[in-house]
Amino acid sequence: MGLQSQLATLTSEHTMLQSEYTALQSEHTTFKSEHTTLKTEYTTLQTKHTALLSEHQTLKSEQAVLQSEQTALQSQHTVLRSEHIALKSEHTTLKTEHTTLQAKHTTLQSEHTTRQFEHSSLQSEHTTLQAQHHAL
């Protein structure tokens, strides 16, 4: 094999290697571009994840506040219910006292009417006795 032939072979191999090198450089550029895109997507997903975690914490805090408010309302309801029962009992007591006082009032009115009648009778008797006394 002559030098010319070796040179042609080497030139051919060199051209082939240059083509492979160019193809690899192109592939490298494509992979770098994809890597950059994936990094951007990863950063976007991380940002969304952080936002969702923050929202989750906010919702948990709101839930805790709502549970606290519900507990307070339940306590308030229990107090109001107890007060209602106490007022109902007091109302029943006052109704009983009112009925008793009405009965006493009726009794006193009856006694008053009786006393008025007795007074009227005594006045009548007094007038009769005075008339008899004057007649004597």
Secondary structure, DSSP 8 states (H G I E B T S, - for coil): --HHHHHHHHHHHHHHHHHHHHHHHHHHHHHHHHHHHHHHHHHHHHHHHHHHHHHHHHHHHHHHHHHHHHHHHHHHHHHHHHHHHHHHHHHHHHHHHHHHHHHHHHHHHHHHHHHHHHHHHHHHHHHHHHHHHHH-
